[in-house]
Amino acid sequence: MTAPLQPRWLSDVARTLPIRSQFVISGNIRDTFLASVSGQTALVPLQRALWETLRAAGFGCMLVYDPADGIRAYPDAPEQRQLAERLFGLKLSDGAQMLSLESLTNLMRKLTTERQARCALVLDFASRLTRQPSQLSDAEQRFFVVAEKLSLHAAPIVPVAPVEGGGAPLFNPVIWLLNRAQDLPSWLTLDSERVASLVIPRPDYEMRMAAARQLAPLFAGFEQAAPPARERFLKSFADGTEGMTLSALADITQLAGCQQLGVADIEDAVRCFKVGALDNPWKKDYLREKVRDAQATIEERVKGQHAAVVKTLDILKRSIIGLTGAQARSGGNRPRGVLFFAGPSGVGKTELAKTLTQLIFGNESAYLRFDMSEFAEEHTGARLLGAPPGYVGFDAGGELTNAVREKPFSVVLFDEIEKAHPRILDKFLQILEDGRLTDGRGDTAYFSESIIVFTSNLGIFVEDAHGQRVQNVKPGDSYETVEARVRGAIGDYFKFRLSRPEILNRIGDNIVVFNFITPEVGEQIFDGMLRNIAQRLRDELKLRLTMTADIRNKLLARCTQDLSNGGRGIGNVLESAFINPLSRALFEHSLEGKQTVAVTGIAEMDKVVTLTLRVD
């Protein structure tokens, strides 16, 4: 029989018992761990894993203390309770006994010198022994000073009676279990070489694979599956749970049983655990049909951007098929898709993101937008991602992490990404590579079912050799010229100005460059806006709008004379030159019983546009 894959921290405890009198164990202490129990590999809690390791070394007693329940013997069996009562004078008939800090100090002293049996003391929830490590009461100060003194002066023990694990000298250790190592006074561990500090990390791929093998028989159909299908299941289970605890793997197994998910449904089980939804919009049959026929629909809303729409749909189709990150060993945790929309202002970047949301998820409420100009200072990262533990507001989480937990199936838009502080951009490395982000509360938001969209105006203007801002591309340039120059400027910005080439590397070839609005497209946008105005008049005032071709052409010429600001610029001019004077003129008329408003003239005096109306 092969030995179980033992966690490194547990091996370190067993190996250093002859030379370490105390152990400070922090990090992932509430997880489950692989250990040998009665000759069988099993997933067990930390205390059980510790006991099995100590018992194999010849220990006959393990006492566990926590501030809530006091002292107890582990395991809670008559033999263990009787031994603890005999050696230390405890009263454990009810399972546990409350102890004062003074009594605990005396117990710790006696245990470190006990030779009748090898014993260990585990101080669980040790982070709660004090309010603040830097502000100790007199009793707390004395307790920790005694602990420090014992760590230095205690000696390895050779039991009087023969023990199962051999007679080599071993310490009777004190084992501290902490959320964070800094929850203890720093001098306790810094000033004593006899104290071993062990940090338990999240399980790596090898450990998750070993745990998956343990849990696999609990999935319906695993025993009947062929060897290749079993291996695919194990790999999907281990890959899909990257960054998770082994307890999470056990929870996924239990969830799969409740939801009647078998070996073939492991990805659905993992996703359900991550985002809390079994229903997966990405697997809907109708989505392929919608995307297959979506180009014409999208180009109705986003005009004049054929190349950008085609590339965006290619990336979207890859996401639906499930091939995002397929070239990597493990890409299942990455976002469904990453898009970097670059180009002039007002050409449809944000509109395309909204259109994608409507197309995939059926409504634009799944669209999450973050204006990155609001995060230009480094400290604003706490607002977006959550403050670090210990800082004011850390328990509130971050705006981004909270929003994604609430809507895991969404399009997440980071508008004008170049305006964010560079240190905040570093957080996107984790999102793009691992598909997850943990906030100050310790809660993890998963981006594996989201599409991440960045928008940027990078490359339209650049700095010349004298530091002056000059136009890099302009209306009238060919799309090939615009694309090449914008891509080059984006590369220079991330590589040389920010010195963050790794961010650009994560984005990859998903940069989608938008072109300037041409006069033909400008006219289409203008006509669409006029139709929107007419529709609003019908809805709000029950009036039908008409105008002569001459007035329409004058408005068109005014609105499209400068296309550098794109469709948004057309709308701004149309608002000033038509909507404002139209509203002013309608105020002068009685609209009761009227059905038509005809624009019969347009004039401008002292930069004030005036419309002549006939209201019938």
C-alpha positions, -999 to 999 in steps of 0.1 A, spaced: 0 0 0 14 34 -10 18 60 18 -8 88 17 2 122 4 9 140 36 7 178 39 42 193 42 33 212 75 23 179 91 56 162 80 74 192 94 57 187 128 67 150 129 102 157 117 110 185 142 94 171 174 130 163 187 141 199 183 111 222 186 92 227 219 64 248 204 47 252 171 28 282 158 5 270 130 -14 296 110 -31 301 76 -55 275 63 -61 258 96 -98 252 92 -94 230 62 -94 192 60 -62 173 54 -52 139 40 -39 116 68 -35 79 75 -63 68 99 -62 31 109 -42 23 78 -66 40 55 -62 74 38 -89 99 48 -98 135 48 -98 147 84 -98 180 103 -66 195 115 -69 182 151 -74 147 139 -45 149 115 -23 162 143 -34 134 167 -27 107 141 8 121 136 15 124 173 1 90 180 24 75 154 53 92 172 43 75 205 21 102 221 -5 89 245 -23 122 252 -34 153 233 -51 181 252 -71 208 234 -79 241 249 -100 269 234 -114 301 252 -150 290 245 -151 254 259 -120 251 280 -98 221 282 -107 186 268 -89 154 258 -86 144 222 -100 121 211 -130 123 235 -127 87 246 -128 73 282 -92 61 279 -79 96 269 -101 114 295 -88 91 323 -52 96 313 -56 134 312 -73 134 346 -46 112 362 -17 131 348 -30 167 352 -57 165 379 -84 176 354 -121 169 358 -134 159 323 -164 138 333 -186 163 313 -161 162 284 -145 196 291 -134 218 319 -132 256 319 -98 270 330 -86 304 339 -55 318 322 -36 311 355 -47 275 355 -38 271 319 -3 285 326 2 259 353 -11 232 330 13 242 303 42 241 328 33 206 340 28 192 305 62 203 292 79 182 320 56 153 321 73 119 317 46 94 325 34 97 289 41 118 259 17 146 258 8 176 236 -12 208 243 -31 223 214 -43 259 220 -71 263 195 -86 297 186 -54 312 200 -61 344 181 -89 350 206 -68 347 237 -61 384 236 -79 414 224 -48 430 208 -13 415 209 2 450 215 -21 457 245 -18 428 269 -33 428 304 -10 418 333 -24 382 333 -20 379 295 15 393 297 25 368 323 9 339 303 29 347 272 61 353 291 57 319 307 51 304 273 83 320 260 103 309 290 90 273 286 99 273 249 135 281 258 140 260 289 119 229 281 139 197 274 131 167 252 114 140 272 122 102 273 90 86 288 94 64 319 72 37 304 80 22 269 60 39 241 48 26 208 67 51 187 101 44 203 121 59 231 139 88 214 138 121 232 109 143 220 95 175 233 60 176 248 50 204 225 26 234 229 8 239 195 -8 273 188 -35 274 161 -40 309 147 -57 327 119 -26 348 114 8 346 130 7 382 140 -22 375 164 4 364 189 29 389 205 57 391 179 85 386 205 72 352 214 83 337 181 111 361 172 131 356 204 129 318 205 146 294 182 127 266 198 94 279 183 86 266 148 63 289 127 44 269 101 20 285 76 -5 262 60 -11 272 24 -41 264 2 -37 229 -13 -17 227 -46 -27 207 -76 -11 175 -64 -30 177 -31 -63 185 -48 -58 155 -72 -52 132 -42 -83 145 -25 -103 141 -57 -93 105 -58 -106 101 -22 -139 117 -30 -144 103 -65 -163 71 -54 -190 93 -39 -200 106 -74 -227 88 -92 -213 67 -120 -176 69 -111 -173 32 -102 -189 22 -136 -169 47 -157 -141 36 -179 -105 45 -169 -102 74 -194 -135 89 -182 -123 86 -145 -90 104 -153 -109 132 -171 -132 135 -141 -102 137 -117 -84 163 -138 -115 185 -142 -121 183 -105 -85 192 -96 -83 219 -123 -116 235 -115 -109 239 -78 -77 258 -81 -73 280 -51 -99 262 -31 -96 242 2 -100 205 5 -131 212 26 -145 230 -5 -139 198 -25 -158 178 0 -186 204 -1 -187 201 -39 -191 164 -36 -220 167 -11 -236 194 -34 -233 171 -64 -251 143 -44 -279 167 -35 -283 180 -70 -279 145 -85 -249 154 -105 -227 126 -117 -192 122 -131 -201 139 -164 -214 169 -145 -183 178 -124 -179 212 -141 -215 221 -133 -210 210 -97 -179 232 -93 -196 261 -109 -226 257 -87 -204 258 -57 -186 289 -69 -214 311 -81 -244 295 -64 -263 288 -97 -268 255 -114 -285 270 -144 -258 281 -169 -266 306 -195 -235 297 -214 -248 262 -220 -282 272 -234 -290 258 -268 -305 291 -280 -273 310 -273 -255 296 -303 -284 305 -326 -285 340 -312 -248 346 -317 -247 329 -351 -272 355 -364 -261 384 -342 -238 404 -365 -266 422 -383 -284 430 -350 -252 443 -334 -243 465 -364 -277 481 -362 -267 494 -328 -230 498 -333 -226 514 -367 -195 515 -389 -174 491 -368 -176 459 -390 -140 447 -382 -145 453 -344 -179 435 -344 -165 405 -363 -135 401 -339 -157 405 -309 -181 378 -321 -151 355 -328 -140 359 -292 -176 354 -280 -180 322 -300 -148 309 -284 -162 316 -250 -195 298 -258 -177 267 -271 -156 267 -239 -122 271 -256 -110 302 -237 -75 295 -225 -76 260 -241 -39 263 -250 -30 263 -212 -30 232 -190 -57 247 -168 -78 275 -183 -112 266 -168 -110 292 -141 -103 322 -163 -131 346 -173 -152 334 -202 -138 361 -224 -115 391 -222 -120 421 -246 -99 453 -248 -119 479 -268 -96 506 -280 -104 536 -302 -116 572 -304 -143 585 -281 -179 580 -290 -175 553 -316 -195 526 -299 -172 508 -274 -196 510 -244 -226 504 -267 -210 472 -280 -205 460 -244 -241 467 -236 -252 449 -268 -232 418 -258 -249 418 -224 -283 419 -240 -273 392 -265 -259 367 -240 -279 372 -208 -312 385 -222 -311 419 -205 -287 448 -197 -291 444 -160 -262 419 -161 -240 448 -172 -216 460 -145 -197 492 -153 -169 507 -134 -156 542 -144 -119 538 -138 -113 576 -136 -128 572 -101 -99 550 -91 -70 572 -101 -55 572 -66 -39 542 -50 -61 543 -19 -93 540 -40 -84 503 -46 -98 496 -12 -132 509 -25 -130 487 -56 -115 456 -41 -121 459 -4 -98 472 23 -71 449 38 -79 430 70 -76 453 100 -84 485 82 -116 505 85 -143 491 62 -126 458 55 -157 439 65 -178 457 38 -160 440 9 -153 457 -24 -177 472 -49 -163 449 -76 -162 417 -56 -196 423 -41 -211 430 -75 -196 399 -92 -208 377 -63 -243 391 -68 -242 387 -106 -216 360 -115 -231 358 -150 -223 393 -163 -203 415 -186 -179 435 -164 -169 468 -181 -139 487 -168 -143 520 -186 -112 541 -196 -88 516 -179 -57 539 -185 -71 563 -159 -68 538 -130 -38 539 -107 -11 514 -119 -12 496 -85 -49 489 -90 -41 475 -124 -20 448 -108 -52 432 -93 -64 425 -129 -35 401 -133 -52 378 -108 -86 382 -124 -73 375 -159 -51 345 -149 -70 329 -121 -106 342 -125 -110 351 -89 -104 378 -64 -106 377 -26 -117 408 -6 -107 420 29 -134 398 45 -118 367 30 -147 362 6 -138 351 -29 -155 364 -61 -153 342 -91 -151 357 -126 -151 324 -145 -186 330 -158 -181 367 -167 -168 385 -197 -143 412 -189 -143 443 -211 -118 471 -209 -123 503 -228 -96 528 -236 -87 559 -257 -50 549 -257 -33 555 -290 -55 583 -303 -31 609 -288 5 603 -278 34 623 -264 61 634 -288 98 637 -281 92 670 -263 64 657 -241 37 674 -261 4 657 -267 -1 651 -304 -27 633 -324 -15 598 -334 -44 590 -357 -72 611 -372 -104 609 -391 -97 599 -427 -69 574 -419 -75 539 -431 -86 513 -406 -53 494 -411 -34 525 -401 -56 532 -371 -54 496 -359 -16 494 -363 -9 527 -346 -34 522 -317 -20 487 -310 15 500 -310 7 528 -286 -11 504 -263 19 482 -263 42 511 -255 20 523 -227 20 490 -208 56 480 -216 74 513 -212 53 538 -194 37 515 -168 64 488 -169 36 463 -167 40 441 -198 25 412 -179 -9 429 -180 -7 433 -218 4 396 -220 -27 385 -201 -49 405 -225 -32 388 -254 -46 393 -289 -80 403 -276 -75 440 -284 -104 452 -306 -96 485 -323 -126 507 -333 -124 530 -363 -133 567 -366 -169 575 -376 -170 581 -414 -194 607 -429 -216 579 -442 -218 563 -408 -223 597 -392 -253 603 -413 -268 569 -403 -262 578 -366 -278 612 -371 -309 597 -387 -312 571 -359 -310 599 -333 -337 619 -352 -359 588 -351 -353 585 -313 -364 621 -309 -395 616 -329 -404 584 -309 -399 603 -276 -423 631 -289 -449 604 -297 -445 587 -263 -444 618 -241 -466 643 -260 -485 623 -285 -471 644 -313 -458 634 -347 -426 652 -358 -420 663 -394 -395 686 -411 -384 695 -446 -354 679 -463 -336 712 -463 -339 716 -425 -328 680 -421 -297 685 -443 -288 717 -424 -290 699 -391 -269 670 -406 -242 693 -418 -240 710 -385 -239 677 -365 -214 659 -387 -189 687 -395 -166 674 -367 -166 636 -364 -136 634 -341 -159 629 -311 -178 601 -328 -215 594 -323 -215 610 -289 -203 643 -305 -231 641 -330 -256 637 -302 -242 666 -283 -245 689 -312 -280 676 -320 -290 683 -285 -278 719 -286 -289 727 -322 -322 709 -323 -336 695 -290 -330 726 -270 -346 751 -295 -374 725 -301 -382 724 -264 -381 762 -262 -405 765 -291 -429 739 -278 -432 758 -246 -446 788 -265 -475 767 -280 -506 752 -266 -503 714 -272 -538 704 -261 -555 685 -289 -525 688 -312 -512 659 -332 -484 672 -354 -454 694 -350 -438 705 -382 -404 722 -382 -406 748 -410 -375 769 -404 -342 770 -386 -320 801 -380 -291 812 -358 -285 846 -342 -257 853 -317 -250 816 -315 -286 809 -305 -305 784 -327 -342 791 -333 -368 768 -348 -400 779 -365 -428 754 -358 -463 747 -370 -483 728 -345 -516 712 -358 
